[in-house]
Amino acid sequence: MTTSRCSAPRGRGGREFLAELHRNRLPGKAVWKINCRADAVDPELFVEMQRAGLHMVYMGLASGSEEGLKTLRKQITVEQIIRDVEILKQIGVCLEFGFMLPDPLGTFESVRTNLQFLRTIVGVGSAAAGFDRMVPYDGTPMKPSWRGRAVFAATSPGPTTTSSILG
């Protein structure tokens, strides 16, 4: 089973989920995965969750550069991400990461920065990192800032403009 309940501030949702598992006598009988933000890692809570069957943690990290995190309004720093990933590695849960490569307004330099960040957090194959690109939907703050900018396109070997991607 998968839950994203641990994303609540200070692990409140994760504690509620853990209490429900215990109430239903599921620890030791179920293996499960959670989706969470890097700033939701509470070491004590994650140790408790692992003992109750937590097998994998998926984190949508988005970017490994301060500029990329700021652009995406993640309200977290690269240092916080690295610290929390290290906590989860020490606890011993499997990790999977979602990542945007390139950053929405990325450059070749930001790609290099992000690849170095990924080397730092995944090491020699300790975790999987899935890649995706951001799609700025109508009505979101990102959409107007993308219009007409040169970005990388998955269907093109070189940079293109968002007007050709977004219409």
N, C-alpha and C positions, 0 to 999 in steps of 0.2 A: 504494500500500500504506500501511497505518497501523501504527504501533507505539507502545506506551506504555512502552517499555524505558528511556527517559531519566529516568523517575521515581526511579531508584535514587539513593541518596545520592552526592553529588558527581559525578553523571553517569556512574558506572561502567557501568550498563546501556546508556547511550547510546554509550559508547566501544566496548563489546562489539558492539553493533548496527552501528556504523560500521566496525569491523574486519571483520565478516562481509560487509558490502557490498563493501568493497575486495577481500576474499578471493575473492568471486564476480564481481569486475570489473563491478559494477553502477553505480558513479558515472558520471553522464553518460548512462545508459541508463534510469534509473528516477527518477520523481518520487514523493515520498512525504510523508506527514504524520505528526506525532507528537502524542500526548496527554501532557501533563506538568503537574506542579505548578509553581506560580510560584517555589517555593524550589529548583527543580532547574535553574535557568538558569545555565549556565556559559558565559560569552561565547566563550572559545576553542573549546569543544566545538561550540557552535551555529554558529560560522563554518565549522568543518570539516564539519559536517553539511549546511549550506547548499551548500557546494561539492560535496558528494556527492549532491545532489538534493533536500534538504529544501525543501519548498515552503510548508508550512503548519504552524503550531503551534496546537493547541487546549489551552486552559487552563481548568480548572474553578475559577474564582475564588471562587464562592459568595457573597461579600459584599465591599462596599467600606467597611465600617465596622469599627472595632476591636472593638466590642461583638459584632457579627455574627460576625466571625472567631473570637472567643473562645468564643461560644456553640456554634459548629460545630467547635470544637477543631482549627482549621486549623494552629495553631502557626506562624503567619506574621503579619506586620504589613502594614497598608495601604502603608506606606512601601516595604517590600520588594517588594510586588506592583508598585507604580508604577515602581520602579527596574528590575525585571526586564522589565516590559513595554517600557520605553524602550530597554533593551538590544536586545530582539528587533526593535523598530522600526528601530533604527540598523543592525542586521544586514541588514534588508530582507526578512524572511520575512513571509508573510501570517499574520494572527492571527485567531483565533476564540475567543470566551470563553463559558463557561457561567456562569450567574449566577442566584442565587435572589432574586427580587424579589416580595414582600418577604422580609426575613430571616425565619427560622422563628418568632421571637417578635417580629416587626417592629411598628413603630409608623409613623404618618405621618411623623414626624421621621426615622426610620431610612430610609424610602423616599426622602425628600429627600436625605439624606446619600449614599445609594447612587446616586441619579441624578447627583449632582455628581461622584462618583467615576467613574461611567461616562463622563461628559463629559470628564473628565481623561484617561482611558486610550484612548478611541476617537476623541477629537477630532472632526474633521469627516468622519467616515465611514472612518477608517483601518482599522477592524476591525468584525467582526460580534459581537454579544453575544446569545446565546440565553438565554431566561428559563425558569425552571422553579421549582417549589416543592418543598420538602422533604417527603418522606413518612416520618414516624418509624416504622420497622418495629419489631415486637415483638422484645424482647430487646436493643434498642439503648438507650444511656444517654439519648437524647433523648425516647423515648416517654413515660416517666413525667412528665417535666417539661412535656409538652404537654397532658396530660389536663386538661380543663376550662378551659384558657386561651383567651382571645379571640385569634383569629388571622384573617388574611384568607383567604377561600376563593375559589378560582377560579370556582366556580359560583354565587357569591352576590355581589350588588352591595355588600354591607357586611360588617363583621366577623361572625364566627360563633364558636362554640366548637369545640374539637377533638373533643368528644364527639359532635357531629353529623357531623363529617368522618370520624372514626376508628371510630365505632360504639361 
